[in-house]
Every structure is written in structure tokens, then in C-alpha cells.
Amino acid sequence: MPFNSLKYLLFLPCVYLAFYFTTQRARWLLLLAVSFIFYASLKVPYLLVVLTLVAVTNYSFGIF
């Protein structure tokens, strides 16, 4: 989903509205899920890279 596509033009306002109507405690989960959807829309290997980086980062910070 390139930034100059119609999909992105529709995706961004939907995310903004969902963010606005979501409670404060659940906003981080919404943004995490939406970012995974965005990366998955590019190519699935990109999503795998992001998930791997998130897992490694969380594990590393969990140790320290």
C-alpha cells in the first residue's frame, strides 16, 4: 500500500477514527494491530521481519 494510493487514502482516516473512538488504554493495541496490517499489505515477508524485530526487542528489554 503505497502512500500515494487510494487504499492508503481510505486507510488513514479509518485508522484515525478508530483511534479517536478507542479508549486510552486500548489505543496502543489498535496502533500495533494497524501497523501490522499496514506492513502485511506491502508484502508478507516485511510483516515477518517486523514481527521478528518486535519479538527480539521485547525479549532483549525483558532480560535487562
CHARMM-style PDB file with segment names, atoms N, HN, CA, C and O in Angstrom:
ATOM      1  N   MET     1       0.841  -1.160   0.000  1.00  0.00      PROA
ATOM      2  CA  MET     1       0.000   0.000   0.000  1.00  0.00      PROA
ATOM      3  C   MET     1       0.898   1.239   0.000  1.00  0.00      PROA
ATOM      4  O   MET     1       1.325   1.695   1.061  1.00  0.00      PROA
ATOM      5  N   PRO     2       1.177   1.770  -1.154  1.00  0.00      PROA
ATOM      6  CA  PRO     2       1.987   2.994  -1.218  1.00  0.00      PROA
ATOM      7  C   PRO     2       1.231   4.177  -0.602  1.00  0.00      PROA
ATOM      8  O   PRO     2       0.003   4.181  -0.511  1.00  0.00      PROA
ATOM      9  N   PHE     3       1.997   5.158  -0.192  1.00  0.00      PROA
ATOM     10  HN  PHE     3       2.994   5.155  -0.266  1.00  0.00      PROA
ATOM     11  CA  PHE     3       1.402   6.323   0.456  1.00  0.00      PROA
ATOM     12  C   PHE     3       0.545   7.154  -0.492  1.00  0.00      PROA
ATOM     13  O   PHE     3      -0.325   7.901  -0.042  1.00  0.00      PROA
ATOM     14  N   ASN     4       0.774   7.037  -1.788  1.00  0.00      PROA
ATOM     15  HN  ASN     4       1.480   6.431  -2.154  1.00  0.00      PROA
ATOM     16  CA  ASN     4       0.012   7.837  -2.742  1.00  0.00      PROA
ATOM     17  C   ASN     4      -1.075   7.019  -3.431  1.00  0.00      PROA
ATOM     18  O   ASN     4      -1.437   7.314  -4.570  1.00  0.00      PROA
ATOM     19  N   SER     5      -1.598   6.002  -2.764  1.00  0.00      PROA
ATOM     20  HN  SER     5      -1.304   5.762  -1.838  1.00  0.00      PROA
ATOM     21  CA  SER     5      -2.639   5.175  -3.359  1.00  0.00      PROA
ATOM     22  C   SER     5      -3.997   5.498  -2.742  1.00  0.00      PROA
ATOM     23  O   SER     5      -4.089   6.131  -1.690  1.00  0.00      PROA
ATOM     24  N   LEU     6      -5.031   5.051  -3.416  1.00  0.00      PROA
ATOM     25  HN  LEU     6      -4.955   4.537  -4.271  1.00  0.00      PROA
ATOM     26  CA  LEU     6      -6.386   5.262  -2.922  1.00  0.00      PROA
ATOM     27  C   LEU     6      -6.637   4.431  -1.667  1.00  0.00      PROA
ATOM     28  O   LEU     6      -7.361   4.860  -0.769  1.00  0.00      PROA
ATOM     29  N   LYS     7      -6.040   3.246  -1.606  1.00  0.00      PROA
ATOM     30  HN  LYS     7      -5.451   2.897  -2.335  1.00  0.00      PROA
ATOM     31  CA  LYS     7      -6.182   2.404  -0.418  1.00  0.00      PROA
ATOM     32  C   LYS     7      -5.679   3.131   0.829  1.00  0.00      PROA
ATOM     33  O   LYS     7      -6.338   3.129   1.869  1.00  0.00      PROA
ATOM     34  N   TYR     8      -4.515   3.748   0.712  1.00  0.00      PROA
ATOM     35  HN  TYR     8      -3.980   3.750  -0.132  1.00  0.00      PROA
ATOM     36  CA  TYR     8      -3.947   4.454   1.858  1.00  0.00      PROA
ATOM     37  C   TYR     8      -4.793   5.671   2.216  1.00  0.00      PROA
ATOM     38  O   TYR     8      -4.955   6.004   3.390  1.00  0.00      PROA
ATOM     39  N   LEU     9      -5.328   6.326   1.198  1.00  0.00      PROA
ATOM     40  HN  LEU     9      -5.197   6.055   0.244  1.00  0.00      PROA
ATOM     41  CA  LEU     9      -6.178   7.491   1.432  1.00  0.00      PROA
ATOM     42  C   LEU     9      -7.428   7.099   2.211  1.00  0.00      PROA
ATOM     43  O   LEU     9      -7.944   7.909   2.981  1.00  0.00      PROA
ATOM     44  N   LEU    10      -7.921   5.895   2.033  1.00  0.00      PROA
ATOM     45  HN  LEU    10      -7.502   5.237   1.407  1.00  0.00      PROA
ATOM     46  CA  LEU    10      -9.069   5.407   2.787  1.00  0.00      PROA
ATOM     47  C   LEU    10      -8.650   4.779   4.116  1.00  0.00      PROA
ATOM     48  O   LEU    10      -9.394   4.831   5.095  1.00  0.00      PROA
ATOM     49  N   PHE    11      -7.480   4.198   4.144  1.00  0.00      PROA
ATOM     50  HN  PHE    11      -6.875   4.156   3.348  1.00  0.00      PROA
ATOM     51  CA  PHE    11      -6.977   3.513   5.337  1.00  0.00      PROA
ATOM     52  C   PHE    11      -6.687   4.497   6.470  1.00  0.00      PROA
ATOM     53  O   PHE    11      -7.053   4.254   7.620  1.00  0.00      PROA
ATOM     54  N   LEU    12      -6.044   5.581   6.145  1.00  0.00      PROA
ATOM     55  HN  LEU    12      -5.747   5.778   5.211  1.00  0.00      PROA
ATOM     56  CA  LEU    12      -5.626   6.540   7.171  1.00  0.00      PROA
ATOM     57  C   LEU    12      -6.795   7.176   7.932  1.00  0.00      PROA
ATOM     58  O   LEU    12      -6.745   7.226   9.161  1.00  0.00      PROA
ATOM     59  N   PRO    13      -7.845   7.665   7.256  1.00  0.00      PROA
ATOM     60  CA  PRO    13      -8.972   8.214   8.032  1.00  0.00      PROA
ATOM     61  C   PRO    13      -9.684   7.160   8.872  1.00  0.00      PROA
ATOM     62  O   PRO    13     -10.164   7.462   9.965  1.00  0.00      PROA
ATOM     63  N   CYS    14      -9.758   5.924   8.374  1.00  0.00      PROA
ATOM     64  HN  CYS    14      -9.368   5.679   7.486  1.00  0.00      PROA
ATOM     65  CA  CYS    14     -10.383   4.857   9.164  1.00  0.00      PROA
ATOM     66  C   CYS    14      -9.585   4.594  10.436  1.00  0.00      PROA
ATOM     67  O   CYS    14     -10.157   4.397  11.507  1.00  0.00      PROA
ATOM     68  N   VAL    15      -8.270   4.593  10.312  1.00  0.00      PROA
ATOM     69  HN  VAL    15      -7.804   4.753   9.441  1.00  0.00      PROA
ATOM     70  CA  VAL    15      -7.416   4.387  11.484  1.00  0.00      PROA
ATOM     71  C   VAL    15      -7.558   5.556  12.451  1.00  0.00      PROA
ATOM     72  O   VAL    15      -7.624   5.363  13.665  1.00  0.00      PROA
ATOM     73  N   TYR    16      -7.603   6.752  11.916  1.00  0.00      PROA
ATOM     74  HN  TYR    16      -7.550   6.909  10.930  1.00  0.00      PROA
ATOM     75  CA  TYR    16      -7.747   7.928  12.772  1.00  0.00      PROA
ATOM     76  C   TYR    16      -9.054   7.884  13.544  1.00  0.00      PROA
ATOM     77  O   TYR    16      -9.072   8.158  14.744  1.00  0.00      PROA
ATOM     78  N   LEU    17     -10.149   7.543  12.871  1.00  0.00      PROA
ATOM     79  HN  LEU    17     -10.134   7.320  11.896  1.00  0.00      PROA
ATOM     80  CA  LEU    17     -11.439   7.461  13.550  1.00  0.00      PROA
ATOM     81  C   LEU    17     -11.450   6.354  14.590  1.00  0.00      PROA
ATOM     82  O   LEU    17     -11.979   6.534  15.687  1.00  0.00      PROA
ATOM     83  N   ALA    18     -10.871   5.215  14.252  1.00  0.00      PROA
ATOM     84  HN  ALA    18     -10.441   5.069  13.361  1.00  0.00      PROA
ATOM     85  CA  ALA    18     -10.801   4.121  15.222  1.00  0.00      PROA
ATOM     86  C   ALA    18      -9.960   4.538  16.426  1.00  0.00      PROA
ATOM     87  O   ALA    18     -10.307   4.221  17.564  1.00  0.00      PROA
ATOM     88  N   PHE    19      -8.871   5.237  16.184  1.00  0.00      PROA
ATOM     89  HN  PHE    19      -8.590   5.494  15.260  1.00  0.00      PROA
ATOM     90  CA  PHE    19      -8.019   5.724  17.268  1.00  0.00      PROA
ATOM     91  C   PHE    19      -8.775   6.714  18.150  1.00  0.00      PROA
ATOM     92  O   PHE    19      -8.658   6.680  19.375  1.00  0.00      PROA
ATOM     93  N   TYR    20      -9.535   7.577  17.530  1.00  0.00      PROA
ATOM     94  HN  TYR    20      -9.630   7.604  16.535  1.00  0.00      PROA
ATOM     95  CA  TYR    20     -10.265   8.603  18.271  1.00  0.00      PROA
ATOM     96  C   TYR    20     -11.339   7.989  19.166  1.00  0.00      PROA
ATOM     97  O   TYR    20     -11.551   8.452  20.287  1.00  0.00      PROA
ATOM     98  N   PHE    21     -12.009   6.959  18.681  1.00  0.00      PROA
ATOM     99  HN  PHE    21     -11.836   6.584  17.771  1.00  0.00      PROA
ATOM    100  CA  PHE    21     -13.106   6.363  19.437  1.00  0.00      PROA
ATOM    101  C   PHE    21     -12.680   5.214  20.342  1.00  0.00      PROA
ATOM    102  O   PHE    21     -13.511   4.641  21.048  1.00  0.00      PROA
ATOM    103  N   THR    22     -11.413   4.875  20.330  1.00  0.00      PROA
ATOM    104  HN  THR    22     -10.738   5.340  19.757  1.00  0.00      PROA
ATOM    105  CA  THR    22     -10.909   3.823  21.195  1.00  0.00      PROA
ATOM    106  C   THR    22     -10.518   4.426  22.544  1.00  0.00      PROA
ATOM    107  O   THR    22     -10.095   5.580  22.624  1.00  0.00      PROA
ATOM    108  N   THR    23     -10.667   3.633  23.592  1.00  0.00      PROA
ATOM    109  HN  THR    23     -11.010   2.696  23.527  1.00  0.00      PROA
ATOM    110  CA  THR    23     -10.290   4.129  24.913  1.00  0.00      PROA
ATOM    111  C   THR    23      -8.781   4.327  24.998  1.00  0.00      PROA
ATOM    112  O   THR    23      -8.018   3.771  24.208  1.00  0.00      PROA
ATOM    113  N   GLN    24      -8.379   5.113  25.955  1.00  0.00      PROA
ATOM    114  HN  GLN    24      -8.998   5.564  26.597  1.00  0.00      PROA
ATOM    115  CA  GLN    24      -6.958   5.443  26.124  1.00  0.00      PROA
ATOM    116  C   GLN    24      -6.097   4.201  26.338  1.00  0.00      PROA
ATOM    117  O   GLN    24      -4.977   4.126  25.833  1.00  0.00      PROA
ATOM    118  N   ARG    25      -6.614   3.236  27.080  1.00  0.00      PROA
ATOM    119  HN  ARG    25      -7.523   3.298  27.491  1.00  0.00      PROA
ATOM    120  CA  ARG    25      -5.833   2.039  27.408  1.00  0.00      PROA
ATOM    121  C   ARG    25      -5.667   1.102  26.215  1.00  0.00      PROA
ATOM    122  O   ARG    25      -4.706   0.333  26.172  1.00  0.00      PROA
ATOM    123  N   ALA    26      -6.581   1.149  25.248  1.00  0.00      PROA
ATOM    124  HN  ALA    26      -7.362   1.773  25.283  1.00  0.00      PROA
ATOM    125  CA  ALA    26      -6.535   0.215  24.124  1.00  0.00      PROA
ATOM    126  C   ALA    26      -5.915   0.824  22.868  1.00  0.00      PROA
ATOM    127  O   ALA    26      -5.792   0.144  21.849  1.00  0.00      PROA
ATOM    128  N   ARG    27      -5.533   2.073  22.927  1.00  0.00      PROA
ATOM    129  HN  ARG    27      -5.633   2.626  23.755  1.00  0.00      PROA
ATOM    130  CA  ARG    27      -5.003   2.728  21.721  1.00  0.00      PROA
ATOM    131  C   ARG    27      -3.690   2.121  21.254  1.00  0.00      PROA
ATOM    132  O   ARG    27      -3.464   2.010  20.049  1.00  0.00      PROA
ATOM    133  N   TRP    28      -2.824   1.728  22.169  1.00  0.00      PROA
ATOM    134  HN  TRP    28      -3.008   1.819  23.148  1.00  0.00      PROA
ATOM    135  CA  TRP    28      -1.540   1.150  21.770  1.00  0.00      PROA
ATOM    136  C   TRP    28      -1.765  -0.177  21.040  1.00  0.00      PROA
ATOM    137  O   TRP    28      -1.047  -0.498  20.094  1.00  0.00      PROA
ATOM    138  N   LEU    29      -2.758  -0.939  21.480  1.00  0.00      PROA
ATOM    139  HN  LEU    29      -3.342  -0.678  22.249  1.00  0.00      PROA
ATOM    140  CA  LEU    29      -3.050  -2.208  20.835  1.00  0.00      PROA
ATOM    141  C   LEU    29      -3.621  -1.987  19.437  1.00  0.00      PROA
ATOM    142  O   LEU    29      -3.297  -2.721  18.503  1.00  0.00      PROA
ATOM    143  N   LEU    30      -4.463  -0.982  19.301  1.00  0.00      PROA
ATOM    144  HN  LEU    30      -4.726  -0.385  20.059  1.00  0.00      PROA
ATOM    145  CA  LEU    30      -5.007  -0.636  17.987  1.00  0.00      PROA
ATOM    146  C   LEU    30      -3.896  -0.228  17.031  1.00  0.00      PROA
ATOM    147  O   LEU    30      -3.854  -0.693  15.892  1.00  0.00      PROA
ATOM    148  N   LEU    31      -3.001   0.634  17.487  1.00  0.00      PROA
ATOM    149  HN  LEU    31      -3.035   1.011  18.412  1.00  0.00      PROA
ATOM    150  CA  LEU    31      -1.912   1.090  16.619  1.00  0.00      PROA
ATOM    151  C   LEU    31      -0.960  -0.047  16.268  1.00  0.00      PROA
ATOM    152  O   LEU    31      -0.434  -0.088  15.156  1.00  0.00      PROA
ATOM    153  N   LEU    32      -0.733  -0.961  17.190  1.00  0.00      PROA
ATOM    154  HN  LEU    32      -1.160  -0.927  18.094  1.00  0.00      PROA
ATOM    155  CA  LEU    32       0.107  -2.113  16.906  1.00  0.00      PROA
ATOM    156  C   LEU    32      -0.532  -3.000  15.844  1.00  0.00      PROA
ATOM    157  O   LEU    32       0.135  -3.431  14.903  1.00  0.00      PROA
ATOM    158  N   ALA    33      -1.822  -3.270  15.995  1.00  0.00      PROA
ATOM    159  HN  ALA    33      -2.364  -2.920  16.759  1.00  0.00      PROA
ATOM    160  CA  ALA    33      -2.528  -4.104  15.027  1.00  0.00      PROA
ATOM    161  C   ALA    33      -2.586  -3.446  13.649  1.00  0.00      PROA
ATOM    162  O   ALA    33      -2.398  -4.106  12.627  1.00  0.00      PROA
ATOM    163  N   VAL    34      -2.844  -2.155  13.632  1.00  0.00      PROA
ATOM    164  HN  VAL    34      -2.996  -1.619  14.462  1.00  0.00      PROA
ATOM    165  CA  VAL    34      -2.928  -1.431  12.362  1.00  0.00      PROA
ATOM    166  C   VAL    34      -1.562  -1.366  11.679  1.00  0.00      PROA
ATOM    167  O   VAL    34      -1.478  -1.434  10.453  1.00  0.00      PROA
ATOM    168  N   SER    35      -0.509  -1.237  12.454  1.00  0.00      PROA
ATOM    169  HN  SER    35      -0.577  -1.181  13.450  1.00  0.00      PROA
ATOM    170  CA  SER    35       0.817  -1.216  11.830  1.00  0.00      PROA
ATOM    171  C   SER    35       1.157  -2.580  11.239  1.00  0.00      PROA
ATOM    172  O   SER    35       1.788  -2.655  10.184  1.00  0.00      PROA
ATOM    173  N   PHE    36       0.746  -3.664  11.908  1.00  0.00      PROA
ATOM    174  HN  PHE    36       0.233  -3.604  12.765  1.00  0.00      PROA
ATOM    175  CA  PHE    36       0.946  -4.998  11.335  1.00  0.00      PROA
ATOM    176  C   PHE    36       0.139  -5.168  10.050  1.00  0.00      PROA
ATOM    177  O   PHE    36       0.626  -5.757   9.085  1.00  0.00      PROA
ATOM    178  N   ILE    37      -1.070  -4.661  10.034  1.00  0.00      PROA
ATOM    179  HN  ILE    37      -1.466  -4.182  10.817  1.00  0.00      PROA
ATOM    180  CA  ILE    37      -1.892  -4.730   8.814  1.00  0.00      PROA
ATOM    181  C   ILE    37      -1.244  -3.934   7.692  1.00  0.00      PROA
ATOM    182  O   ILE    37      -1.231  -4.371   6.541  1.00  0.00      PROA
ATOM    183  N   PHE    38      -0.709  -2.768   8.027  1.00  0.00      PROA
ATOM    184  HN  PHE    38      -0.720  -2.413   8.962  1.00  0.00      PROA
ATOM    185  CA  PHE    38      -0.059  -1.944   7.011  1.00  0.00      PROA
ATOM    186  C   PHE    38       1.156  -2.655   6.417  1.00  0.00      PROA
ATOM    187  O   PHE    38       1.323  -2.685   5.197  1.00  0.00      PROA
ATOM    188  N   TYR    39       2.006  -3.227   7.275  1.00  0.00      PROA
ATOM    189  HN  TYR    39       1.870  -3.202   8.266  1.00  0.00      PROA
ATOM    190  CA  TYR    39       3.176  -3.927   6.773  1.00  0.00      PROA
ATOM    191  C   TYR    39       2.791  -5.186   6.007  1.00  0.00      PROA
ATOM    192  O   TYR    39       3.463  -5.546   5.040  1.00  0.00      PROA
ATOM    193  N   ALA    40       1.727  -5.859   6.421  1.00  0.00      PROA
ATOM    194  HN  ALA    40       1.181  -5.567   7.206  1.00  0.00      PROA
ATOM    195  CA  ALA    40       1.276  -7.059   5.713  1.00  0.00      PROA
ATOM    196  C   ALA    40       0.713  -6.702   4.342  1.00  0.00      PROA
ATOM    197  O   ALA    40       0.765  -7.516   3.420  1.00  0.00      PROA
ATOM    198  N   SER    41       0.181  -5.502   4.202  1.00  0.00      PROA
ATOM    199  HN  SER    41       0.139  -4.841   4.951  1.00  0.00      PROA
ATOM    200  CA  SER    41      -0.352  -5.106   2.899  1.00  0.00      PROA
ATOM    201  C   SER    41       0.764  -4.827   1.893  1.00  0.00      PROA
ATOM    202  O   SER    41       0.535  -4.881   0.685  1.00  0.00      PROA
ATOM    203  N   LEU    42       1.960  -4.530   2.379  1.00  0.00      PROA
ATOM    204  HN  LEU    42       2.146  -4.485   3.361  1.00  0.00      PROA
ATOM    205  CA  LEU    42       3.082  -4.342   1.460  1.00  0.00      PROA
ATOM    206  C   LEU    42       3.513  -5.684   0.899  1.00  0.00      PROA
ATOM    207  O   LEU    42       3.384  -5.936  -0.299  1.00  0.00      PROA
ATOM    208  N   LYS    43       4.014  -6.529   1.750  1.00  0.00      PROA
ATOM    209  HN  LYS    43       4.119  -6.325   2.723  1.00  0.00      PROA
ATOM    210  CA  LYS    43       4.403  -7.892   1.408  1.00  0.00      PROA
ATOM    211  C   LYS    43       4.502  -8.673   2.700  1.00  0.00      PROA
ATOM    212  O   LYS    43       4.883  -8.127   3.736  1.00  0.00      PROA
ATOM    213  N   VAL    44       4.164  -9.932   2.643  1.00  0.00      PROA
ATOM    214  HN  VAL    44       3.855 -10.376   1.801  1.00  0.00      PROA
ATOM    215  CA  VAL    44       4.171 -10.755   3.846  1.00  0.00      PROA
ATOM    216  C   VAL    44       5.577 -10.883   4.449  1.00  0.00      PROA
ATOM    217  O   VAL    44       5.691 -10.874   5.674  1.00  0.00      PROA
ATOM    218  N   PRO    45       6.642 -11.000   3.664  1.00  0.00      PROA
ATOM    219  CA  PRO    45       7.972 -11.060   4.298  1.00  0.00      PROA
ATOM    220  C   PRO    45       8.303  -9.826   5.128  1.00  0.00      PROA
ATOM    221  O   PRO    45       9.021  -9.933   6.123  1.00  0.00      PROA
ATOM    222  N   TYR    46       7.800  -8.665   4.745  1.00  0.00      PROA
ATOM    223  HN  TYR    46       7.216  -8.578   3.937  1.00  0.00      PROA
ATOM    224  CA  TYR    46       8.025  -7.471   5.550  1.00  0.00      PROA
ATOM    225  C   TYR    46       7.364  -7.616   6.918  1.00  0.00      PROA
ATOM    226  O   TYR    46       7.917  -7.193   7.933  1.00  0.00      PROA
ATOM    227  N   LEU    47       6.170  -8.219   6.934  1.00  0.00      PROA
ATOM    228  HN  LEU    47       5.720  -8.562   6.109  1.00  0.00      PROA
ATOM    229  CA  LEU    47       5.492  -8.448   8.205  1.00  0.00      PROA
ATOM    230  C   LEU    47       6.296  -9.398   9.074  1.00  0.00      PROA
ATOM    231  O   LEU    47       6.390  -9.203  10.286  1.00  0.00      PROA
ATOM    232  N   LEU    48       6.872 -10.418   8.473  1.00  0.00      PROA
ATOM    233  HN  LEU    48       6.796 -10.577   7.488  1.00  0.00      PROA
ATOM    234  CA  LEU    48       7.686 -11.358   9.235  1.00  0.00      PROA
ATOM    235  C   LEU    48       8.919 -10.678   9.822  1.00  0.00      PROA
ATOM    236  O   LEU    48       9.319 -10.979  10.946  1.00  0.00      PROA
ATOM    237  N   VAL    49       9.512  -9.777   9.078  1.00  0.00      PROA
ATOM    238  HN  VAL    49       9.187  -9.532   8.165  1.00  0.00      PROA
ATOM    239  CA  VAL    49      10.666  -9.032   9.586  1.00  0.00      PROA
ATOM    240  C   VAL    49      10.250  -8.162  10.776  1.00  0.00      PROA
ATOM    241  O   VAL    49      10.950  -8.115  11.787  1.00  0.00      PROA
ATOM    242  N   VAL    50       9.127  -7.484  10.655  1.00  0.00      PROA
ATOM    243  HN  VAL    50       8.558  -7.522   9.833  1.00  0.00      PROA
ATOM    244  CA  VAL    50       8.658  -6.622  11.736  1.00  0.00      PROA
ATOM    245  C   VAL    50       8.324  -7.446  12.970  1.00  0.00      PROA
ATOM    246  O   VAL    50       8.692  -7.068  14.083  1.00  0.00      PROA
ATOM    247  N   LEU    51       7.634  -8.564  12.790  1.00  0.00      PROA
ATOM    248  HN  LEU    51       7.335  -8.871  11.887  1.00  0.00      PROA
ATOM    249  CA  LEU    51       7.300  -9.416  13.936  1.00  0.00      PROA
ATOM    250  C   LEU    51       8.552  -9.962  14.607  1.00  0.00      PROA
ATOM    251  O   LEU    51       8.606 -10.059  15.833  1.00  0.00      PROA
ATOM    252  N   THR    52       9.552 -10.317  13.819  1.00  0.00      PROA
ATOM    253  HN  THR    52       9.508 -10.238  12.823  1.00  0.00      PROA
ATOM    254  CA  THR    52      10.807 -10.800  14.383  1.00  0.00      PROA
ATOM    255  C   THR    52      11.504  -9.706  15.176  1.00  0.00      PROA
ATOM    256  O   THR    52      11.993  -9.952  16.279  1.00  0.00      PROA
ATOM    257  N   LEU    53      11.552  -8.506  14.625  1.00  0.00      PROA
ATOM    258  HN  LEU    53      11.155  -8.306  13.729  1.00  0.00      PROA
ATOM    259  CA  LEU    53      12.183  -7.395  15.339  1.00  0.00      PROA
ATOM    260  C   LEU    53      11.450  -7.053  16.624  1.00  0.00      PROA
ATOM    261  O   LEU    53      12.084  -6.749  17.634  1.00  0.00      PROA
ATOM    262  N   VAL    54      10.118  -7.098  16.602  1.00  0.00      PROA
ATOM    263  HN  VAL    54       9.602  -7.346  15.782  1.00  0.00      PROA
ATOM    264  CA  VAL    54       9.344  -6.832  17.811  1.00  0.00      PROA
ATOM    265  C   VAL    54       9.632  -7.892  18.856  1.00  0.00      PROA
ATOM    266  O   VAL    54       9.821  -7.571  20.029  1.00  0.00      PROA
ATOM    267  N   ALA    55       9.669  -9.147  18.449  1.00  0.00      PROA
ATOM    268  HN  ALA    55       9.516  -9.409  17.496  1.00  0.00      PROA
ATOM    269  CA  ALA    55       9.920 -10.238  19.393  1.00  0.00      PROA
ATOM    270  C   ALA    55      11.321 -10.139  19.992  1.00  0.00      PROA
ATOM    271  O   ALA    55      11.487 -10.303  21.201  1.00  0.00      PROA
ATOM    272  N   VAL    56      12.325  -9.874  19.165  1.00  0.00      PROA
ATOM    273  HN  VAL    56      12.190  -9.741  18.183  1.00  0.00      PROA
ATOM    274  CA  VAL    56      13.705  -9.774  19.649  1.00  0.00      PROA
ATOM    275  C   VAL    56      13.863  -8.569  20.569  1.00  0.00      PROA
ATOM    276  O   VAL    56      14.535  -8.657  21.597  1.00  0.00      PROA
ATOM    277  N   THR    57      13.254  -7.455  20.210  1.00  0.00      PROA
ATOM    278  HN  THR    57      12.708  -7.383  19.375  1.00  0.00      PROA
ATOM    279  CA  THR    57      13.335  -6.258  21.044  1.00  0.00      PROA
ATOM    280  C   THR    57      12.672  -6.485  22.398  1.00  0.00      PROA
ATOM    281  O   THR    57      13.233  -6.139  23.438  1.00  0.00      PROA
ATOM    282  N   ASN    58      11.475  -7.068  22.377  1.00  0.00      PROA
ATOM    283  HN  ASN    58      11.019  -7.348  21.532  1.00  0.00      PROA
ATOM    284  CA  ASN    58      10.793  -7.341  23.646  1.00  0.00      PROA
ATOM    285  C   ASN    58      11.588  -8.309  24.507  1.00  0.00      PROA
ATOM    286  O   ASN    58      11.682  -8.116  25.719  1.00  0.00      PROA
ATOM    287  N   TYR    59      12.155  -9.332  23.913  1.00  0.00      PROA
ATOM    288  HN  TYR    59      12.079  -9.488  22.928  1.00  0.00      PROA
ATOM    289  CA  TYR    59      12.936 -10.293  24.661  1.00  0.00      PROA
ATOM    290  C   TYR    59      14.188  -9.625  25.251  1.00  0.00      PROA
ATOM    291  O   TYR    59      14.548  -9.861  26.404  1.00  0.00      PROA
ATOM    292  N   SER    60      14.836  -8.792  24.438  1.00  0.00      PROA
ATOM    293  HN  SER    60      14.543  -8.600  23.501  1.00  0.00      PROA
ATOM    294  CA  SER    60      16.058  -8.118  24.905  1.00  0.00      PROA
ATOM    295  C   SER    60      15.770  -7.172  26.064  1.00  0.00      PROA
ATOM    296  O   SER    60      16.508  -7.154  27.049  1.00  0.00      PROA
ATOM    297  N   PHE    61      14.704  -6.386  25.951  1.00  0.00      PROA
ATOM    298  HN  PHE    61      14.104  -6.401  25.150  1.00  0.00      PROA
ATOM    299  CA  PHE    61      14.360  -5.472  27.040  1.00  0.00      PROA
ATOM    300  C   PHE    61      13.833  -6.216  28.249  1.00  0.00      PROA
ATOM    301  O   PHE    61      13.949  -5.730  29.374  1.00  0.00      PROA
ATOM    302  N   GLY    62      13.257  -7.383  28.035  1.00  0.00      PROA
ATOM    303  HN  GLY    62      13.163  -7.778  27.121  1.00  0.00      PROA
ATOM    304  CA  GLY    62      12.775  -8.183  29.153  1.00  0.00      PROA
ATOM    305  C   GLY    62      13.910  -8.756  29.979  1.00  0.00      PROA
ATOM    306  O   GLY    62      13.767  -8.941  31.187  1.00  0.00      PROA
ATOM    307  N   ILE    63      15.036  -9.039  29.341  1.00  0.00      PROA
ATOM    308  HN  ILE    63      15.152  -8.889  28.359  1.00  0.00      PROA
ATOM    309  CA  ILE    63      16.192  -9.557  30.056  1.00  0.00      PROA
ATOM    310  C   ILE    63      16.807  -8.481  30.928  1.00  0.00      PROA
ATOM    311  O   ILE    63      17.201  -8.751  32.063  1.00  0.00      PROA
ATOM    312  N   PHE    64      16.894  -7.250  30.408  1.00  0.00      PROA
ATOM    313  HN  PHE    64      16.574  -7.031  29.487  1.00  0.00      PROA
ATOM    314  CA  PHE    64      17.529  -6.184  31.149  1.00  0.00      PROA
ATOM    315  C   PHE    64      16.493  -5.542  31.985  1.00  0.00      PROA
ATOM    316  OT1 PHE    64      16.789  -4.596  32.716  1.00  0.00      PROA
TER     317      PHE     64
END
